[in-house]
Amino acid sequence: MLREIRLQNYTIVDDLSLDFSEGFSVITGETGAGKSILVEALALLLGGRADPDMIRHAANEAILEACFDASVVALDGHAPLDDTLILKRVLSPSKGRAYINGSMANLSTLKQIGESLAEIHGQHDHQLLTNPACQLTLLDGYAQNKDQQQRYQACYQKRADLLKEMDALKQAGGDKGHREEMLRYQLAEIVAADFKPDEEAALEQEERYLKNWESILTFAQGGYNALSDEGGILSGLGVIDQQLKNLHQVTRDVQGEMDLLETARINLKELALLLRDRSGGVSYNPDRQTEVAERLYLIQKMKKKYGGSIPEILQIAQQIELELIHLSERETRFSALEEELKETTVMLTKEAEALSMARKAAIAPLQKKVKQELDGLGMKQTRFEISMQAKPFTEDGGDAVEFLIALPGEPFKPIAKVASGGELSRLMLALKVALTEVDPTPTLVFDEVDSGVGGAVAEQIGRRLARLSKHHQVFCITHLPQVARFADHHYLVQKQVSEKRVAVSVHKLTQEERVSELARMLGGKIITAATRRHAEELIRPDGRM
């Protein structure tokens, strides 16, 4: 429920703060005093569209805040504050801002949360009643068929998901033959190449040998000869060996040098053998050179086509194999989806029938309750009926619901075609009273729902608003004392001019002040003793209900 509202620099409001309580509250004031400002501000706080012109003249921005007791409201990720919900709008000439419990929020989130907090019925908002979706929601609310709706919607969503997946498979299968043929060709080409991960480096090394065999032979043979021929390096080591031995006989400390010489002799002999083997393994082989060149050309060609390296090409081959498996399994999957779709459609039909039965069972008692309320609201000759016809399955079921009314002497027609604004307002009030015990909206606001009526009908409207307040927090802007008399709380809106500047003030009336306001509403500016006595009689406890 709404606990508090505060407005700063909004239209003709400087700074206004009001506290509210449970029950039925009325807001009254002279014509043009600004009674609807509170309703318009609340609509903005619940996610309505703002206009920079709503900022008070000479102010930089307008600030609107409302505090709700909202322990059962889903906050959509916004942190709760001890079961308190604070909504805030800041209006500026450039771009406004919205906050939920101090955190920035977008307008759609604000609106989503606002819909669960309060419902506003203004002088034109009753047109919502002509919307078939609204009519179906009202019937479902009375039928209390939430469980059936959830089961149906689960089946409907599952069926939608199956159809979506089948459509995707159909789209992919449109070029299945061509795609599969291309993949098989690519895989066969990679497999035929029979690449090894490190093959390219080995082939490049071999190609260098084959292209430069003469140079390799010359250099290797020359090195071997320099080591092994008579007068070569190895033969010269004997002379050094003898000199070291002679030196050792004199100094007795040349063993280290002799060991180094022996190590050098072993390494040089090993080097000579390697050079000999290298020169013996090199020869002119034009056929092998051609073969290696062709293999390297194939590798370059395949790298350009499939990937930057042989390992990447081999990985692509694995991916192709997996896709071919998926393609082969696609038909199997499609057949399984078709079977699952049949089963889900059967279940959806069953749940739709159960939902329809729950709705049908609620139609007669709801029609009866609404008719009783309409009789009390001065529409005794007006008949009310709910039509329900089968329609293709949608998210809300397989039923097309339409509210019909028949004016005296006329056949039933859709309410949008025959009901006036006042009749629609009273019809909405009748529905709200009929649904009061199952309607989850905690706060209901009626802006001049009594417009165009008076006397006994106005009194009946007041009685019904009071009945609504047993299950909801109810606000009503009214100009009729027959409605205001039933309120638990009475707020007076006044327009004042100070220093050539207009401002609106609102305050909660005491019992004595309330008598004066009802007297004004009864008799106008001149309040006589008779009108004051009448006002006192209206709000006496024994006359209130």
GUDREN-892582 format. One line per field, with one value per residue (C-alpha): x, y, z. Coordinates in nm, 2 decimals, padded with zeros to 4 digits. Example, Ala and Ser with C-alpha at 12.3 -4.5 7.8 and 13.67 -1.06 7.14 Angstrom:
! GUDREN-892582
c1 <- c(01.23|01.37)
c2 <- c(-00.45|-00.11)
c3 <- c(00.78|00.71)
***
This chain:
! GUDREN-892582
c1 <- c(00.00|00.10|00.25|00.38|00.42|00.64|00.64|00.89|00.86|00.60|00.35|00.21|00.34|00.64|00.69|00.42|00.45|00.16|00.12|-00.15|-00.31|-00.52|-00.89|-01.08|-00.94|-01.11|-00.95|-01.18|-01.15|-01.31|-01.31|-00.96|-00.79|-00.55|-00.70|-00.58|-00.21|-00.17|-00.30|-00.09|00.22|00.15|00.11|00.46|00.60|00.45|00.62|00.42|00.57|00.70|00.69|00.95|00.66|00.56|00.86|00.75|00.83|01.18|01.29|01.57|01.41|01.11|01.14|00.87|00.89|00.66|00.70|00.51|00.47|00.55|00.66|00.52|00.64|00.92|01.19|01.36|01.71|01.67|01.75|01.46|01.45|01.27|00.96|00.97|00.98|01.08|01.01|01.16|01.15|01.36|01.23|01.47|01.45|01.71|01.67|01.48|01.60|01.42|01.52|01.41|01.53|01.80|01.93|01.90|01.63|01.49|01.13|01.02|01.14|00.96|00.64|00.66|00.70|00.44|00.18|00.19|00.17|-00.13|-00.40|-00.52|-00.87|-00.88|-01.15|-01.03|-00.85|-01.18|-01.13|-00.89|-01.20|-01.28|-00.96|-01.03|-00.70|-00.81|-01.15|-00.98|-00.75|-01.06|-01.23|-00.92|-00.88|-01.24|-01.19|-00.87|-00.72|-00.36|-00.24|-00.42|-00.28|00.08|00.04|-00.10|00.17|00.44|00.30|00.26|00.62|00.75|00.55|00.69|01.04|00.99|00.85|01.15|01.40|01.22|01.22|01.59|01.65|01.44|01.63|01.96|01.83|01.74|02.10|02.18|02.26|02.50|02.66|02.72|02.86|03.10|03.21|03.27|03.49|03.69|03.74|03.85|04.10|04.26|04.26|04.42|04.70|04.79|04.97|05.19|05.21|05.58|05.62|05.67|05.99|06.15|06.06|06.20|06.53|06.55|06.48|06.78|07.00|06.87|06.91|07.27|07.41|07.73|07.82|07.74|07.97|08.25|08.25|08.21|08.48|08.72|08.67|08.73|09.05|09.18|09.15|09.26|09.50|09.88|09.99|09.64|09.53|09.51|09.85|10.00|09.87|10.15|10.41|10.23|10.19|10.57|10.65|10.41|10.57|10.91|10.78|10.64|10.97|11.11|10.83|10.62|10.31|10.18|09.92|09.64|09.76|09.81|09.45|09.32|09.52|09.36|09.02|09.08|09.21|08.89|08.66|08.84|08.83|08.45|08.42|08.61|08.38|08.07|08.21|08.29|07.94|07.78|07.98|07.90|07.53|07.50|07.42|07.23|06.86|06.64|06.34|06.34|06.39|06.08|05.88|05.97|05.90|05.55|05.48|05.57|05.35|05.06|05.12|05.11|04.80|04.62|04.73|04.58|04.26|04.20|04.45|04.78|04.96|04.93|04.80|04.52|04.43|04.41|04.19|03.96|03.93|03.81|03.55|03.43|03.39|03.18|02.95|02.90|02.79|02.55|02.41|02.35|02.18|01.96|01.69|01.68|01.65|01.38|01.18|01.22|01.10|00.79|00.70|00.76|00.55|00.26|00.27|00.31|00.02|-00.20|-00.10|-00.15|-00.50|-00.58|-00.45|-00.64|-00.96|-00.90|-00.84|-01.15|-01.36|-01.23|-01.32|-01.67|-01.74|-01.66|-01.87|-02.22|-02.14|-01.93|-02.21|-02.45|-02.23|-02.16|-02.53|-02.61|-02.35|-02.48|-02.83|-02.71|-02.52|-02.83|-02.81|-03.09|-03.21|-02.87|-02.78|-02.43|-02.29|-01.96|-01.90|-01.63|-01.55|-01.27|-00.97|-00.63|-00.40|-00.21|-00.01|-00.32|-00.51|-00.76|-01.05|-01.16|-01.34|-01.56|-01.77|-02.11|-02.38|-02.74|-02.91|-03.28|-03.46|-03.13|-02.94|-02.61|-02.31|-01.94|-01.92|-01.69|-01.97|-02.26|-02.13|-02.07|-01.78|-01.99|-02.13|-01.78|-01.67|-01.95|-01.90|-01.53|-01.63|-01.88|-01.61|-01.36|-01.62|-01.70|-01.33|-01.23|-01.14|-00.92|-00.77|-00.40|-00.35|-00.30|-00.39|-00.67|-00.71|-01.03|-01.02|-01.38|-01.54|-01.86|-01.86|-02.20|-02.40|-02.56|-02.81|-02.88|-02.64|-02.35|-02.43|-02.41|-02.07|-01.95|-02.07|-01.89|-01.57|-01.59|-01.65|-01.34|-01.14|-01.19|-00.95|-00.76|-00.63|-00.87|-00.83|-01.10|-01.11|-01.46|-01.68|-01.98|-02.05|-02.25|-01.93|-01.70|-01.91|-01.80|-01.43|-01.20|-00.96|-01.04|-00.78|-00.86|-00.68|-00.66|-00.51|-00.35|-00.20|00.10|00.31|00.15|00.25|00.00|00.07|-00.13|-00.16|-00.31|-00.39|-00.58|-00.90|-01.00|-01.36|-01.47|-01.29|-01.45|-01.80|-01.71|-01.59|-01.89|-02.11|-01.93|-01.98|-02.35|-02.42|-02.15|-01.96|-02.25|-02.28|-02.60|-02.68|-02.90|-02.63|-02.39|-02.64|-02.69|-02.31|-02.29|-02.57|-02.39|-02.08|-02.24|-02.13|-02.49|-02.54|-02.21|-02.29)
c2 <- c(00.00|00.36|00.51|00.85|01.07|01.38|01.63|01.91|02.17|01.96|02.17|02.42|02.24|02.38|02.12|01.87|01.57|01.35|01.04|00.78|00.49|00.19|00.21|00.46|00.80|01.08|01.39|01.69|02.05|02.32|02.28|02.37|02.34|02.07|01.75|01.54|01.65|01.38|01.11|01.23|01.23|00.88|00.76|00.90|00.72|00.39|00.42|00.68|00.90|01.24|01.58|01.85|02.10|01.94|02.11|02.41|02.74|02.87|02.54|02.33|01.99|01.83|01.55|01.29|01.02|00.76|00.50|00.18|-00.11|-00.38|-00.70|-00.92|-00.72|-00.87|-00.61|-00.75|-00.73|-00.41|-00.45|-00.45|-00.20|-00.39|-00.45|-00.09|00.02|00.37|00.49|00.82|01.02|01.32|01.53|01.76|01.96|01.73|01.37|01.24|00.97|00.69|00.52|00.21|00.20|00.44|00.24|00.37|00.19|00.21|00.31|-00.04|-00.19|00.09|00.03|-00.35|-00.31|-00.03|-00.25|-00.48|-00.18|00.03|00.06|00.40|00.44|00.79|00.97|00.80|00.49|00.30|00.25|-00.03|-00.23|-00.24|-00.43|-00.81|-00.89|-00.69|-00.86|-01.21|-01.10|-01.00|-01.33|-01.52|-01.32|-01.42|-01.78|-01.80|-02.03|-01.94|-02.30|-02.39|-02.09|-02.18|-02.55|-02.43|-02.17|-02.43|-02.66|-02.36|-02.25|-02.61|-02.64|-02.31|-02.42|-02.74|-02.56|-02.32|-02.60|-02.78|-02.47|-02.43|-02.78|-02.72|-02.41|-02.59|-02.89|-02.68|-02.70|-03.03|-03.22|-02.96|-02.90|-03.27|-03.32|-03.03|-03.15|-03.50|-03.37|-03.15|-03.44|-03.68|-03.42|-03.38|-03.75|-03.82|-03.57|-03.79|-03.50|-03.56|-03.27|-03.20|-03.30|-02.96|-02.87|-03.21|-03.17|-02.81|-02.94|-03.23|-02.99|-02.78|-03.09|-03.19|-02.84|-02.79|-03.14|-03.03|-02.76|-02.99|-03.26|-03.02|-02.86|-03.19|-03.36|-03.07|-03.06|-03.44|-03.41|-03.13|-03.35|-03.69|-03.65|-03.68|-03.35|-03.29|-03.18|-03.52|-03.63|-03.31|-03.40|-03.66|-03.39|-03.20|-03.51|-03.58|-03.22|-03.24|-03.57|-03.41|-03.12|-03.35|-03.53|-03.19|-03.03|-03.33|-03.12|-03.14|-03.40|-03.15|-03.03|-03.40|-03.47|-03.18|-03.29|-03.64|-03.50|-03.28|-03.59|-03.79|-03.49|-03.43|-03.80|-03.79|-03.48|-03.65|-03.95|-03.72|-03.53|-03.85|-03.99|-03.66|-03.65|-04.02|-03.96|-03.68|-03.75|-03.60|-03.73|-03.52|-03.76|-03.71|-03.34|-03.32|-03.53|-03.31|-02.99|-03.13|-03.23|-02.89|-02.73|-02.94|-02.83|-02.46|-02.51|-02.69|-02.43|-02.15|-02.34|-02.48|-02.33|-02.17|-02.49|-02.87|-02.90|-02.65|-02.85|-03.17|-02.99|-02.87|-03.24|-03.33|-03.05|-03.17|-03.52|-03.39|-03.18|-03.48|-03.68|-03.40|-03.38|-03.75|-03.72|-03.43|-03.64|-03.86|-03.55|-03.41|-03.73|-03.73|-03.36|-03.45|-03.72|-03.49|-03.22|-03.46|-03.55|-03.18|-03.08|-03.34|-03.22|-02.85|-02.93|-03.10|-02.81|-02.56|-02.76|-02.75|-02.38|-02.32|-02.53|-02.31|-02.00|-02.13|-02.22|-01.87|-01.69|-01.74|-01.64|-01.34|-01.22|-01.25|-01.05|-00.78|-00.75|-00.71|-00.43|-00.26|-00.26|-00.08|00.17|00.29|00.05|-00.19|-00.23|-00.29|-00.66|-00.79|-01.11|-01.27|-01.44|-01.70|-01.86|-02.10|-01.95|-02.08|-02.14|-01.83|-01.76|-01.69|-02.00|-02.11|-01.88|-01.55|-01.36|-01.06|-00.85|-00.77|-00.54|-00.48|-00.14|-00.14|-00.28|-00.34|-00.67|-00.76|-00.58|-00.54|-00.28|-00.06|-00.01|00.08|00.20|00.56|00.69|00.70|00.35|00.22|00.38|00.22|-00.12|-00.11|-00.03|-00.31|-00.55|-00.43|-00.49|-00.83|-00.92|-00.75|-01.06|-01.21|-00.89|-00.88|-00.51|-00.35|00.01|00.13|00.49|00.63|00.97|01.11|00.76|00.93|01.19|01.25|01.09|01.21|01.13|00.77|00.64|00.85|00.71|00.36|00.44|00.56|00.24|00.02|00.21|00.16|-00.21|-00.22|-00.06|-00.37|-00.56|-00.27|00.07|00.29|00.66|00.85|01.20|01.32|01.63|01.45|01.46|01.13|00.96|01.15|01.07|00.71|00.78|00.69|00.97|01.30|01.52|01.88|02.03|02.41|02.65|02.96|03.27|03.42|03.70|03.66|03.29|03.00|02.70|02.39|02.27|01.95|01.86|01.59|01.72|01.68|01.58|01.94|02.05|01.75|01.88|02.22|02.06|01.84|02.14|02.33|02.04|02.03|02.40|02.59|02.89|03.00|02.75|02.77|02.61|02.36|02.25|02.22|02.00|01.79|01.75|01.64|01.39|01.25|01.15|01.04|00.68|00.56|00.71|00.65|00.30)
c3 <- c(00.00|-00.05|00.27|00.17|-00.14|-00.18|-00.46|-00.52|-00.80|-00.98|-01.20|-00.94|-00.63|-00.44|-00.18|-00.07|00.16|00.25|00.47|00.39|00.58|00.50|00.41|00.19|00.13|-00.06|-00.22|-00.27|-00.35|-00.57|-00.94|-01.08|-00.74|-00.88|-00.73|-01.02|-00.96|-00.70|-00.94|-01.22|-01.00|-00.88|-01.24|-01.32|-01.02|-01.14|-01.48|-01.67|-01.94|-01.82|-01.99|-01.91|-01.90|-01.57|-01.40|-01.20|-01.36|-01.27|-01.12|-01.26|-01.19|-01.03|-00.78|-00.71|-00.44|-00.31|-00.03|-00.05|00.20|-00.05|00.12|-00.16|-00.46|-00.68|-00.70|-01.01|-00.86|-00.66|-00.29|-00.05|00.24|00.52|00.31|00.20|-00.16|-00.25|-00.60|-00.73|-01.05|-01.12|-01.41|-01.59|-01.92|-02.08|-01.95|-01.65|-01.41|-01.22|-00.90|-00.71|-00.35|-00.44|-00.74|-01.09|-01.29|-01.64|-01.71|-01.82|-01.48|-01.29|-01.48|-01.43|-01.05|-01.05|-01.20|-00.90|-00.66|-00.77|-01.03|-01.15|-01.30|-01.44|-01.64|-01.95|-01.82|-01.81|-02.18|-02.08|-02.00|-02.38|-02.44|-02.48|-02.30|-02.00|-02.00|-02.00|-01.71|-01.51|-01.57|-01.48|-01.16|-01.06|-01.16|-00.96|-01.22|-01.18|-01.15|-01.47|-01.65|-01.54|-01.66|-01.99|-02.04|-01.97|-02.24|-02.47|-02.43|-02.47|-02.79|-02.92|-02.84|-03.03|-03.33|-03.32|-03.31|-03.60|-03.80|-03.75|-03.86|-04.17|-04.25|-04.21|-04.40|-04.70|-04.84|-04.65|-04.96|-05.10|-04.76|-04.70|-05.04|-05.00|-04.65|-04.77|-05.06|-04.82|-04.57|-04.85|-04.98|-04.64|-04.57|-04.91|-04.83|-04.53|-04.35|-04.05|-03.79|-03.83|-04.19|-04.34|-04.15|-04.24|-04.61|-04.62|-04.47|-04.72|-05.01|-04.90|-04.92|-05.26|-05.41|-05.27|-05.29|-05.48|-05.23|-04.93|-05.08|-05.15|-04.81|-04.62|-04.82|-04.79|-04.41|-04.39|-04.60|-04.39|-04.08|-04.22|-04.52|-04.47|-04.32|-04.19|-03.85|-03.70|-03.82|-03.67|-03.33|-03.30|-03.30|-03.03|-02.83|-02.83|-02.73|-02.43|-02.32|-02.33|-02.13|-01.87|-01.82|-01.72|-01.52|-01.41|-01.43|-01.79|-01.74|-01.78|-02.12|-02.23|-02.13|-02.33|-02.63|-02.60|-02.58|-02.89|-03.08|-02.99|-03.09|-03.42|-03.51|-03.44|-03.65|-03.93|-03.93|-03.94|-04.23|-04.41|-04.35|-04.47|-04.79|-04.85|-04.80|-05.05|-05.42|-05.71|-05.70|-05.93|-05.89|-05.51|-05.55|-05.77|-05.53|-05.23|-05.42|-05.52|-05.16|-05.03|-05.30|-05.19|-04.83|-04.93|-05.13|-04.85|-04.60|-04.81|-04.84|-04.49|-04.24|-04.16|-04.07|-04.09|-03.73|-03.82|-04.13|-03.92|-03.67|-03.95|-04.06|-03.71|-03.72|-04.06|-03.93|-03.63|-03.86|-04.09|-03.78|-03.69|-04.04|-04.03|-03.69|-03.80|-03.96|-03.65|-03.43|-03.65|-03.63|-03.25|-03.24|-03.45|-03.20|-02.90|-03.07|-03.11|-02.74|-02.63|-02.85|-02.69|-02.35|-02.45|-02.58|-02.25|-02.04|-02.27|-02.21|-01.83|-01.84|-02.05|-01.81|-01.52|-01.71|-01.81|-01.45|-01.34|-01.60|-01.45|-01.09|-01.22|-01.44|-01.15|-00.91|-01.17|-01.25|-00.88|-00.86|-01.17|-01.03|-00.73|-00.95|-01.13|-01.42|-01.34|-01.69|-01.83|-01.88|-01.87|-02.03|-02.09|-02.43|-02.46|-02.80|-02.91|-03.09|-03.20|-02.91|-02.79|-02.48|-02.28|-02.39|-02.65|-02.55|-02.69|-02.41|-02.47|-02.23|-02.37|-02.24|-02.35|-02.29|-02.23|-02.54|-02.72|-02.81|-02.65|-02.81|-02.72|-02.44|-02.66|-02.91|-02.68|-02.34|-02.26|-02.05|-01.74|-01.79|-01.85|-01.53|-01.33|-01.50|-01.40|-01.05|-01.05|-01.17|-00.91|-00.63|-00.77|-00.78|-00.46|-00.27|-00.55|-00.70|-00.59|-00.65|-00.31|-00.40|-00.62|-00.74|-00.89|-01.05|-01.06|-01.12|-01.01|-01.29|-01.43|-01.16|-00.83|-00.57|-00.48|-00.75|-00.61|-00.26|-00.40|-00.56|-00.23|-00.05|-00.31|-00.28|00.10|00.05|-00.18|00.10|00.32|00.09|-00.08|-00.01|-00.20|-00.31|-00.49|-00.63|-00.60|-00.61|-00.46|-00.08|-00.12|-00.20|00.03|00.33|00.33|00.35|00.64|00.55|00.38|00.21|00.09|-00.21|-00.22|-00.47|-00.32|-00.47|-00.28|-00.42|-00.76|-00.77|-00.76|-00.54|-00.44|-00.08|00.05|00.40|00.59|00.74|01.10|01.18|01.22|00.90|00.72|00.82|00.67|00.35|00.31|00.37|00.10|-00.14|-00.05|-00.06|-00.24|-00.11|00.12|00.39|00.59|00.92|00.74|00.50|00.80|00.99|00.67|00.65|01.01|00.95|00.65|00.85|01.17|01.25|01.24|00.90|00.73|00.59)
***
